[in-house]
Amino acid sequence: MSSPRPDPASNEPAAPYADTWVVLPTYNESQNLPGISEAILDTLPGARLLVVDDASPDGTGQLADELAAADPRIAVLHRLGKEGLGKAYIDGFASALERGAGRIVQMDADWSHSPDYLPAMLAPLDGEADLVIGSRYTRGGGVRDWGLMRRVVSRGGSTFARIVLRLSPHDLTGGFKAWRRAALEAIDWSRVHSGGYVFQIETTYLASRAGARVSEVPIVFRDREVGTSKMSRSIILEALVVVLRLRWEELRGRGPRKASLAPPAQEPPLTEHAPGATGEADDSTAP
């Protein structure tokens, strides 16, 4: 990791993850949010956490506001309702980038993505990768507490997308990722078709086609212990349709074009934008 830039007003160096934001979408995660928030921030000293809540009926958004009021490292983005995981991430990415993030992590709030993997996922962004995938399907990775059908659907979906879209990563359906700022900025977000789980395939595809270097770090995925899974047959069907559509567009010469990604910054940003600088009235009340 590159050395953090020291604060000119102090002899103390900046925290090692001062340029890092973790985007955490939530919907009915009130039982998980306090613990996962604490674990993330303990693992990444100096990082910021952005909770993106879709008007959870169980009070997750209000709880997030309380956590943010008690800890300045936590910010909250409230959305008017449930519009899909992908759209929550897009809004969260935009907010984090506007606040000066140099590296952005996306992860689930249900403990299926362990915060223990965060340092290993962020390290390659300092030179060898623009996007790092927390991979269940590379050597050393795996899943726990899944039935046979879910294993088949998940791995089969990744394999299908990998072959059809000619991509190298083995885990294309997982949502545990670390991004370098330039990789997110290189994506043409108008090309994203889905707000659902196939969003994970689309973003890796678009980043790869834009010229991003993609790396995988092995993780063990554990099924949620609290709450219910949001996977459904419609999500699976949507993924198949979107993957085929992406390939069809490319075959017709209408695929995404390669971009020129800026090299990694040698030092993280010295300052970050104050809350509210994104056009939101306030972190705790913004739609």
Residue pairs with C-beta under 8 A, 6 or more apart in sequence:
1 16
1 122
1 123
1 126
2 126
2 264
2 265
2 266
2 267
2 268
3 13
3 267
4 13
4 14
4 15
4 16
4 18
4 19
4 46
4 267
4 268
5 14
5 267
5 268
5 270
6 12
6 13
6 14
7 13
7 14
7 270
14 46
14 268
14 270
15 45
15 46
15 47
16 45
16 46
17 44
17 45
17 46
17 47
17 103
17 122
18 46
18 47
18 268
18 269
19 100
19 101
19 102
19 103
19 265
19 268
19 269
20 44
20 46
20 47
20 48
20 101
20 102
20 103
20 104
20 105
20 122
20 268
21 47
21 48
21 49
21 50
21 96
21 99
21 101
21 103
21 104
21 105
22 40
22 44
22 47
22 48
22 49
22 50
22 104
22 105
22 106
22 107
22 118
23 50
23 52
23 89
23 92
23 93
23 96
23 104
23 105
23 106
23 107
24 36
24 37
24 40
24 49
24 50
24 51
24 52
24 92
24 107
24 108
24 109
25 52
25 53
25 54
25 85
25 88
25 89
25 92
25 108
25 109
26 33
26 51
26 52
26 53
26 54
26 56
26 60
26 61
26 64
26 109
27 53
27 54
27 56
27 60
27 82
27 230
28 56
28 57
28 58
28 60
28 227
29 56
29 58
29 60
29 109
29 110
29 227
30 56
30 58
30 59
30 60
30 63
31 226
31 227
32 109
32 110
32 111
32 224
32 226
32 227
33 51
33 60
33 63
33 64
33 67
33 109
34 63
34 67
35 111
36 109
36 110
36 111
36 115
37 49
37 51
37 67
37 74
39 115
40 47
40 49
40 107
40 115
40 118
41 47
41 49
41 71
41 73
41 74
42 115
43 115
43 116
43 118
43 119
44 115
44 118
44 119
44 122
47 73
48 73
48 74
48 75
48 96
48 99
48 101
48 272
49 73
49 74
49 75
50 74
50 75
50 76
50 77
50 92
50 95
50 96
51 64
51 67
51 68
51 74
51 75
51 76
51 77
51 109
52 77
52 79
52 88
52 89
52 91
52 92
52 95
53 60
53 61
53 64
53 76
53 77
53 78
53 79
54 79
54 81
54 82
54 83
54 88
55 61
55 78
55 79
55 80
55 81
55 82
61 76
61 78
64 74
64 76
65 76
65 284
67 74
68 74
68 75
68 76
68 283
68 284
69 284
75 95
75 99
75 275
75 283
76 283
76 284
77 91
77 92
77 95
77 280
77 283
77 286
78 284
78 285
78 286
78 287
79 87
79 88
79 91
79 287
80 287
83 195
84 194
84 195
84 196
84 199
85 175
85 195
85 196
85 197
85 199
85 230
86 192
86 194
86 195
86 196
86 197
86 198
86 199
86 202
87 195
89 106
89 199
90 189
90 192
92 106
93 104
93 106
93 179
93 184
94 278
95 278
95 280
96 104
97 104
97 181
97 184
97 185
98 273
98 277
98 278
98 279
99 272
99 273
99 275
99 277
99 278
100 269
100 271
100 272
100 273
101 181
101 272
102 180
102 181
102 265
102 268
102 269
103 122
103 125
103 178
103 179
103 180
103 181
104 178
104 179
104 181
104 184
105 118
105 121
105 122
105 177
105 178
105 179
106 175
106 176
106 177
106 178
106 179
107 113
107 115
107 134
107 175
107 176
107 177
108 175
108 176
108 224
110 224
110 225
110 226
110 227
111 222
111 224
111 225
111 226
112 221
112 222
112 223
112 224
113 134
113 175
113 176
113 219
113 221
114 219
114 220
114 222
117 134
117 176
117 217
117 219
118 178
120 217
121 132
121 134
121 176
121 177
121 178
121 217
122 132
122 178
124 132
124 215
124 217
125 132
125 178
125 179
125 180
125 264
126 264
127 264
128 213
128 215
129 180
129 213
129 214
129 215
130 179
130 180
130 182
130 183
130 207
130 212
130 213
130 214
130 261
131 177
131 178
131 179
131 180
131 183
131 204
131 207
131 212
131 213
131 214
131 215
132 177
132 178
132 179
132 214
132 215
132 216
132 217
133 169
133 171
133 174
133 176
133 177
133 204
133 214
133 215
133 216
133 217
134 171
134 174
134 176
134 177
134 178
134 216
134 217
134 219
135 141
135 169
135 170
135 171
135 174
135 216
135 217
135 218
135 219
136 142
136 143
136 154
136 171
136 174
136 218
136 219
136 220
136 221
137 155
137 158
137 170
137 171
138 170
138 171
138 216
138 217
138 218
139 218
140 218
141 171
141 216
141 218
141 219
141 220
141 221
142 220
142 221
143 151
143 154
143 220
143 221
143 222
143 223
144 220
144 221
144 222
144 223
145 222
145 223
146 154
146 223
150 231
153 236
154 173
157 172
157 173
157 201
157 236
157 239
157 240
158 170
158 171
158 172
158 173
158 174
160 240
160 243
161 167
161 172
161 173
161 201
161 205
161 239
161 243
162 168
162 169
162 170
162 172
164 243
164 244
164 246
164 247
165 201
165 205
165 243
165 246
165 247
167 204
167 205
167 208
168 208
168 214
169 204
169 214
169 216
170 216
171 216
172 200
172 201
172 204
172 205
173 197
173 200
173 201
173 239
174 200
174 221
175 197
175 200
176 219
176 221
177 200
177 203
177 204
179 207
180 261
180 264
182 261
182 262
182 263
182 264
183 207
183 210
183 212
183 261
186 207
186 210
186 211
186 212
186 259
186 261
187 203
187 206
187 207
187 210
188 206
188 210
188 256
191 202
191 206
191 256
192 199
192 202
192 203
192 206
193 202
193 242
193 245
193 246
194 202
194 238
194 239
194 242
196 235
196 238
196 239
197 231
197 235
197 238
197 239
198 235
198 238
198 239
198 242
198 243
201 239
201 242
201 243
202 242
202 246
204 214
205 246
206 256
207 214
208 214
209 255
209 256
209 257
209 258
210 256
210 257
210 258
210 259
210 261
211 258
211 259
211 260
211 261
212 261
223 229
246 255
249 255
275 282
275 283
276 282
276 283
278 286
280 286
280 287
